[in-house]
Amino acid sequence: MKKFASIIIALLLIPQILSANTTMTLTTPWSKGQPVRMVERSVTLSSENGLILMEVEDSFQNMSSVRCEGLYRFQLPSGAFAAGFWINTDGKEWVKGEVREVTEARKIYHEITSRLVDPGLLEQKDGEIVIRVFPVEKDARVGVRFRCYFPAECEDDRYRILLPLSYTEGSSENADNRDSDKGIKFRLAATFKDSQGIGGFTCSDERAGVNSSGAETHVKLEFAESGMNDIELSYSLQQKAKVAMAFYKVPEGNRFSLLRITGSDFSSAKKGLKLGVLIDASGSMGELNRTRALNLCDSLAAAGENSLQIFVINDKGLQQVSRDELNSTKFFGPTRWQHVESFPEEDYDGVILVTDGEHLTQATIRQLWLKARRKPVRIAYCGTRYLSDLANMADFYGGCNFVAPGESVERSATDIIRAVGLNACLYDGSGSRYLPLYGNLVQTAFYVLPFKAGKYQVKDADGKSLLDFDIPADKPFATIAPWFVSIAARQQIRTLETMEQSEAVIKKITELGIRYSQATDYTAFLAVPESIAKANADIMNPAYLAMFAAPNFRKARQQARGKACYANQRVLMGAVEMYMMDDNDGSKLEFDLETGHINIDELVRGKYLKSALVPASQECEYRFLGDPAKDGYPFCVVHGSVEDGETVSVEEMVRKYCLSHNLDPDDFDIPYHLYSVDGYGMGIWELMRKYEPLQMLLAILL
């Protein structure tokens, strides 16, 4: 490959919620968008008893006459996790991403950046894959390939697979129509296997060829068009059983059991539940949801003579309230999930979280689950539309109910009581407890376990057996591709993630992530072409990187970025002043006092800015402190403001402003932790000058 071939680091975070589509945008330092066209897309699916491996390979053509940076986005299927990616910028070599410990990968990434080699970045965030790659040469192709795993969704006894493949030329900014008559060459090849037999297979695209033969179905689809839509595949089972079992071995010899347990008929007669009810009292919930929360609390108390302890999270933190106090509670301000840490650790049968889902993360749900002593945390989702990603995120901790607008809450209350009362889990004959890889035992749960013959039970919260079955020792094992091992590893990782994150647990998760190419909180993908790896051999050695990073060069680069950032702030301030002087409608700037967000696109549209500001670093984000129509001024979450420079942090700046304007700084929602992330903090050489033991350690190492 060429000397400045791609360098891609992938920091795969926890998935959630965006629209399903694909985009590719090409940018240069002086232009927000350059023409680009999707040329080919190839999708391969392999399904085993409802667990699916999907591999997507996309090729794009740079239609411009300049070298660009590419920004690729793909919305993953619900519940998917990425487990591999590749990049191709020269039409020859596919560069594979490798998994490293996350801090090590970040050090390599930042140090290569300091040597003026432009890197790429791949993230999985909110259920979306985002890949940055440089360079995309003029009039050249760039290829992106990734792999992910996800479950089929079970609805009304049918298994449904929605592939978010929609793409139009409008998805890529300033897309050029040259050669658009050739269309995108699309290929889909899928194989579905199920031990209970497959029947009634359908594909939303009638052009697909479907060939079924009992337990196995093959699907092929090819076309060439200027765009494509999402594709939905679905099928029913020829046989129905509480437990579907399949047994596999990989070429290396490892053996696994794939269990699919249907729990829709499980019931619990448990009465008098002690429930904690935590209500999101933020402004986004509004008065309508306050009324729904009240009605839900009444229904929960009435269904089985249950006792409730009600808590609200609002601007005052987390507070316990009575039913009457909830009726007079004002819902306003930002969502403050950090106050979950104050939730009491009492012996509840379960906790119900009533929320519209704004800013809700898996980490918050997990924290509440631990506070509830690992009892079910059931989400009563009060949004305007069903979100499958939120439901999937909640499955692991207790599940989710969609309290639809305009519908009675009694049915949701009944479902919540059933789920909490059951709190069902799978156990083997020795009493070991297993958590599902996907789903839950209220509906359908998937397990991938190392093969172990013997007796298994599904038990409710009181230890009552709901289902007994045996895994026989003499079952034949089907040989399966090595990718199945990655799913089995994910089962172990998910179980470890529910434990207290001690040093030993973190070490085990890291080991599993590195061994089985899994992105976790402690591991990351890093792809470096061979030519770049050889040119930066010292950087690829983390020990060298830790001790011999070039501080003078890094400091100069940080100072240069700071100056560039302040220059951007001056340009932004001037554009806002001209905008206001022309008597424009200030509301179109969509200024938000608490977050400082401002609609910069409005300034571009009105030609007060020639184009969107190019951030001085990837972390730079420009906001306003105070009303821009009055005494407000711009600042960067990383570099602060022009007026204060490096002398005052963003948090100090906000507190100073609040003091002079009689405001509460706790009402502001600004990421203070990003300040100085570009490196104004003390470096290793400054630390060694301050602490003599570090000098001694360096001398010993040398």
N, C-alpha and C positions, 0 to 999 in steps of 0.2 A: 504493500500500500504506500501512498504518498507520505512524506515525512510528517505533514500535519494531519494525519488520519484521525479518525474519531477516537475520543476517549470518553467512555460512558461510565458514570457511577450511578448505581441504582440504590436509592434509599427507600425501600418499600415500607410504607407506613400502614396504619390500621384503616381497614376500609371503614364511604357511606353514600351520598345521595346526589346524583346529577342526571341529566337527560341522556338517553342512549344515542350516541352518534360517534363519528370519527372525524377528526379535522387534522389537517397539516398546514401549518403556516410557515412561510419562509421570511426571514427578516435580515436586514443589514443594519449597521450602526446608524445609517441616515434615513432608513425607511422602515415603516412598521410592517409592510407586507409586500411580497413579491409574488408573481404568478406561479402557480404550482398546479399540477394535475395528477390525480391518481391514475396509474397505468394498469396495475394488476392487483388482484386480491385473491389469495388462496386460503381456504379455511378447511381444517381437518378436525373431525370429531371422533372420539372413541369413548363409548359408554358401556359401563359394566354395572348392571343392577341399579341404575339410576345415578351413578357417580360418573362424571364426564371430564375428559381431558380435551381441551380445545387449543389448537395451535393456529395462529393467524399470521400470515405473511403478506405485507403490503409493500408495493413499490410506487414511488412518486417520481415525477419528472420536474426538475427545476426548469421552468420555461423562460427564466430571465437570463440576462447576459452577465450576471455578477455572481460571485461566491456568496452563499448565504448560510445562516444558521437555521436549522429546521426545528419546529416545535410540533410534536405529534401527540395527539390525544385520542384515547379509546376508552369508551365506557364499558366496564366489565359486566358480565352477567351477574345477577344477584348472588351474593355469597362467595364470589370467586376470589381465589388468591393466586398471585403470579408466582411461577416457579421456574422461570428461565426466560432469557431474552438474548437476541442477537442483533447486530447492526451491520449494514453493508453500505459503504460510501464510494467504492471504486468499481462496482459491478463484478468483482471477482471474489474477494475474501469476506466470509461472514465471521465477524468477531463475536465470540461467545462471552457472556457475562459470568464471572465467577463470584462466589460468595466469600466475604471476609468479615471479620469482626468489625462492627460498625464504626468505632472510633478510628481503627486502622484505615478503613476505606476513606473516611473523611479527611484524615491527615494526608493521604496520598493525593486525593482530589485537590485539596487546597494548595499543596506544595507544587503540584504540576501547574496549577493556575498561576502561581507566583513566578514560574519560569516562562510565562507568556505563551503557553500552549493552551489554546481554548478548549475547555472540556465540554462534555455533554452531561446531561443529568436525566436520570429516569426515576420517577417516583410513582408509587401507587398510593393514592390519597382519595378518600371519599368515593371509593369504588371506581376510580378512574386511573388509567395508566397515562403518565405524561413523560415523554422522552424528548430531550434536547440533544441534537447532534450537530457537530461541526467538523469539517466543512461539507456543505452541499454544493458541489462545483457547478459552474454555469453550464446550462444545457445538458445536465447529467442526471442520472437516477440515484435515488437513495432508497435502501430497503430496510424495513423494520420487521422483525419477527419476534413473537413472544408466545409463551405457553401459560395456560392457567387451568385450574381445576374448580369445579362447582357442581352442585347437586341439581337434579331435575326437581321441579316443584310439583307437589301432588295436590291436585284440585279435583274434587268430585270423582275420585277413583281413576283419574287420568294423570299421567306424568307429562309435564309440560316443560319444554326447553325453549326459552326465548333468546335468540342470538341478536344482540344489538349491533347490527351491521349497516345501519342506514348511513348513507353518504351521498351528498350532492356536490357538484362543483362549487355551489355557493358556500359549502362548508369551509372552503379554503379561501381566505381573504384575497381579493383581487385575482381570482382564478382566471386564467387565460383560456379562451375557447379554441385556440389553435389545436387542430387534430382531434377536437372533441367528438367528431363524427365517428371516430374509431371506437369510442366507448371504453369502459373499464372491463378488462378480461377477468371474469369472476369464475372461481371454481370452488365447489363444496363437495367434500367426500366424507361420509359419516357411516359409522358402524355402531349398531346398538345391539347389546346382548342382555338377556334377562333370564334368570333361572326359572321364572314363573311363566315364561312365554310372552310374546309380544303380539298384540292384536289391535286392529283398528288404527294403524299408523297413518298419520296425516302430516302434510307439509303445507304451510300457507302459500308457498309458491307452486302453482299447478304445473310448472314446467319440470319440476323435480322428478327424477326417476326413482321409484321405490320398489325394492325387491325384498320381500319378506319370506322367511322360511322357518316358522315356529319361533324358536328362541333367539333368532338373529335376523336383523333387518339392515339392509344397505341402502344408502341414499346418495344419489349423484345429481348435481346441478351445475350447469355451465351456461353462461351467456355473456354478451358484450353489450353494455348499455352505458349511458352517461351518468347514471346514478344507481343506487340500490336501496332497498328497504330492509327493515328488520325481518328476520325469518323466524317463524314459530313452528316447532316440531312437537308432536304429541302422540301418545299411545296409551292403550290400556293393557292390563295384564290378563292373560288367558286363564290363569289360576290365581286364587286369592287365599292368602294365609297370613296369620298374625306375624310370622317370622319368615322372611326370605333369606336363605343362606346360600352363599357361593364360596368356594374355596380355591385359592390360587397359590401358585408358586412362581417365583421369578427365576431366571436362569442361574442366578447365584445360589439358589437353593432355599431362600427364605420362604416360609409358608404363612398365609394369612387367611383369616375368616372375614368375609364381608357380610354383615348382618343389616337387614332392613326390617325394623320393627314398627308395626302399625298399632298405635295406641288410641285410636279414635273411640274405641269401645270401652276403654278403661274408665272406671268410676270410683268415687270415694264417698263414703257415708259420713265422713268426719264433720262434726258440728262444733260451734263455739270457737272458731278460729280467732287468734289474736293477730291483728293485721296492723302494720305500720303503713300509713298513706302519706306519701310525700308529693306535694303539689307545687308545680312550677308556677310562681306568681309573677312572672315577668310581663312586660308590656305586650309582648307578642301573643301571649295567651288571651288577653283581653277579657271583657266582661262576659261575653258569650261562653267562654270556656270556664269562667268562674261558676256560672250557673250549672254547666255540665258536670263540673267537679263536685258541686254540692249534691246534685242528683245521684251521681255515682256513689258518693259516700253513703247516702241514705240507702241505696240499693244493696251495697256491700254489707251494711249493718243488718239489714232485714233478711238477707239470704242466708239462713242458718244460724241466726242469733249470734253473729260475730261481734267482737269488740274491736273498736278502731282507735288508734292514736294518730291524730292528724298533724302534719307538719307542713309549713310553707317555706319556700326559698324566695326571698324578695330582697329589697335594698338594705334591709336590716340584718340579713344573714338567714340562718335557719331557726325557725321558731315553732314551738308546739302551740296549736290553737284549738279551740273548741269548734263545734259545728257552727254555733252562732257567730263566733269571731271570724270564721272563714267567710261567712256571709257578708261581713263588713270589710274584709281585707281588700285593699286596693291593689290591682294587678298593674304594675308599671315598672319601667327601668329595664336594664339589660339582664340576661340570664346569668346567674351567678352559681355555676355548678361547683365551684371550689368550696362552697359551704357544705357540701355533702360530707366533708370530713368531720363535721360536728354532729352527724346523725348518731343517735344513741345506739350502743351495742346491746340491744335487749333480745330476749328469746322470743322473737316473733315467729309465727308460722309462715309468714311471708310478708313482702313489702310490695306495695303498688305505687308506681311512679306515674303521676298524671302530668303529661307534658305535650307540647306541640313539636317537640324534637329539636328546637333551635339550639345549635351548638352542642347537642348531646353527642358524646363520644362513647366508645366501648370502654375506655378507661374509667369514665364516670360511673357507668353501669357496674363495672367490676368492683370499683371502690364501694359502692352501695351494697353490692352482694357480699363483700367481705364484712362490712359493718353489720349486715343482717345475719352473720355467722353462717354464710353459705346456704341460707334458706332462699326460696324462689324470689326473684325480683321481677314482677310482672309489669310491663309497661302498658298503661292505658293511653294510647296515642290519640290526641285530639286535633290532629292536623286536618287539612281540607281534602287530602287524597291519600290513598293507601301507598305506603313506601315499603317495598319488599326488602330493600337493603337494611332498613331499620329493624324490620321483623327478623331478618336473618341474624343481625348483630345481637338481638335480644334473646334469641333461641337458647343460647348457651347458658343464660342466667335465669331463665324462667318464662320467656316468651313475651308476646305482644298481642294486644287487642286493639283493633281500630274502632274507636268510638266515633262513628261517622256523624257528620253534621245532620241534624234533623231527625236522627233515629233515636229510639228509646234506649236508655242505658241499661235497662234490666237484663237484656241478653248478654251484654258485655260483662256485667257483674256476675251473672251465672257462670260464664266461661272462666272468669278470673278465679272465682271460688273453687271451681272444679280443678283448675290447674294447680292452685296453691295447696288444696287439700290432698291432691295426688302426690305431688313432688316425687314422681316416680324415678327410679334409677335402676340400672342394670348391674347385677352382681354375678360373679362366677361361684363355683362350689366352695372355694376357700374364703369367700367373703370380700374379695377385691371388688371395688366399685369402679364402673366405667362411665365416663361422660361421652355423649355423642359427638361425632365429628361434625355432623350437620343435623339440624332439626331438633325435635324434642319428642318425648314420649306421650305428650298429649295428642299429637297428630302422627307424624312419621319421623323416625330417628334413624340415622345411618351410623354404623360403627365399622371401623377397619382395625382388626385386632390381630396380633401375632397368634397363630393357630394354637389352640389349647383345647383338647377334647375334654368333655365332662358336662356336668349339669350347670345350667344358668337360670337365673330368676330375674324377673322385673318386680320390684317391691315398691309399695307406696311409702309415704312419710312415716307411718306407724310400723313399718316392717311387714305388712301384710303382702302375701304373694299375689300378684296380679296375673303373672304368666310364668309357666315353667317349661323349659325345653332343654334338649340335649344336643350337644355337638358331638357326633360320632367320630370314633378314631379311624374308621375304615373308609371315609369318604374319599373319592378320587379328586385330585387337584388338577385344575386346568392351568396350563402354562400361560403366563401373561407377560407383557412387555415390562421392562424395568421401571417404567414411569409409575407403576402402581406402588412401588416402595415409597415414593415421595408422599403419596396420600397417607400411607401408614405412619410415616414420620410426623405428618401434620396432626394426626390423632394424638400422638405422644406430646407434641408441643402444646396443643390446646389444653391438655390435661395439666401440664406443668404451668401454663399461664394462669390457671385458677389458684395456684398455691401462693403462699407468701414468697415474694421475690427476694429470697435470701441469696447469698453469694453462690451457694451450691446449686440452687435452682437456675440462676442466671447462667452459670457455667454450663449446665446440662442443656439448656435451650440453645446456647451459642454453639455447643458441639453438634447438636442435631441439625441446626440451621446450616452450618458449614458442611457437614457430612452429606446431607441430602438436598443441598441447594434450596434452602428455605429462607425466605426473607422474614425476619422477626424484628422485635424491638431492639435486638442486640446484634443483628447481622445485616449486611447490605451487599448488593450486587456491585461488582466492579469489573468493567471490561476495558482492557487496554491492549490495542494491537501490538504485535510482536515488535514492530519497528520502534514504537513509542516506548515500550517496556525496556528495550535495549538502550535507547538513548537516555533513559531515566532510571538506570539500574539501581542507583543509590536510593532513589525515592521508594522503589519497590521494596526496599529493606526497611521495615518499620523502626528497627533499633537505630539505624543511621538517621532516619527522618526525625526521630524524637530528639536526638542530641545535636544534630548539625544543620538544622534549618537555618537558612540565611536571614538573620534578623534585619540587617541593614537594608537589604533589597525589599524585604517584606514591609518594613516601616515606610520606605519611600513609596511603595505601591499603595499602602493604606492612606498616606497623606495625599497622594494624587487623586485617589478616589474621593476623599473627603472634599477636596477643592472642586472636583467635578460635580459632586452632589450639591454643594452650596451654589454653584453656578446655575444648576437646574432650579433650585429654589428661587433664585432671583428672577429667572425667566418666568417661572410660574406666578410669582407675586406681581410682576409687571403685567402679565396677561389678565390676571384677575382685576387689577386696577383699571385697565382699559375696558374690560367687560362691564364693570360697574359704571364707569364714566359715560358709557353709551346708553345708559338707562335700560339695560336689559333686565329681564325678569330673573331676579336672583334665585328664585326657587328652582330654576332649571339646573342650577349647580348642585342641587340635592345635598346641601351641606348637612352633616350630622354632628352636633356638638359633642356627643359622648364618645364617638369613635374618631372624629376628625376627618371622616371620609368626604371627598368632594369629587364631583363628576368632571374629570379633566377632559373627557370626550366632548363635552359641551363647548369647551374653549377651542378645541380643534375644529368642531363643526362650524363655529362662528368665525374661524380663521384668526383667532387671537393667539393661537399657537399653530405653527406650521405643521407639526405632527406631534404624536404622543412623545412625552419625554423619555429618553433612553436612560434607565437607571445607571448610576455609577457602579453599582455592584448588584448581584442577583437579589440580595436581601433588601435593597433600598425600596422604600415605599413612602410616597409623599402624602402628607395629610395637613390639615389646618388646625391650629390651636386658636379657637375663638372664631366668631362670625367673620367671614372674609369681606362682608359688606361694611363692617365696622372696624374693629381694631385687631382682627385676626391676622395671623401670619403663618406661612408654611413651615413645616419641619419634616425631617426624615426620621423614621423609627430607628434607624441605625446611626446616623451621624448628627442628629439633633437639628438645631436651627442655625441660620446664618448669624444671627445676633449673638448667640451664646457660644457657638463653635463647640470645642471639646471641653469647655470649662464647666458646663451645666448638663447633667443627664436629662433625658426626656422626662423621667418621672419628677425630677426636681423642677423642671420647667412647667409641668402641668400643675404641680402643687403651688408654685409661685403665682401662676395665672389664677387658680381657684381662690387663693387668699385675697387677691386684689379685686375679684369679681364676686365674692361671697358665694362661692360654689363648693360642692363637696367633691373632692378628688376621687372618692370611691365610686362616684357615678360614671367615671370615665372608663372606657373599654379600649385601652391602648396597650400593645405588646411591649411593655417596658423591657422585657428580657432580651429583646433584639438589639438594644442600644450597645454600641461598641462591638457587635458580633464580627465586624470587619477587622477587628484586631487592634483597637487602641489600648487594650489591657496590657498588663505586664508580660513580656515575653520571657523565654527561658534564660536569656543572657542577663536580663535585668534581675530575674529571680536569683541567679547565681551570684550576682554582685551583692544582693541583699542577704543571701543566706550562704554562709561559708560551707556548711555541710555539702551543699550541691557542688561546690568547687572541688571538695575532696572526692566526691563520688565520680566526677568527671575525670579527675586525675587517675583514680583507680582503674576506670574503664579504659582510659588511653594507655 
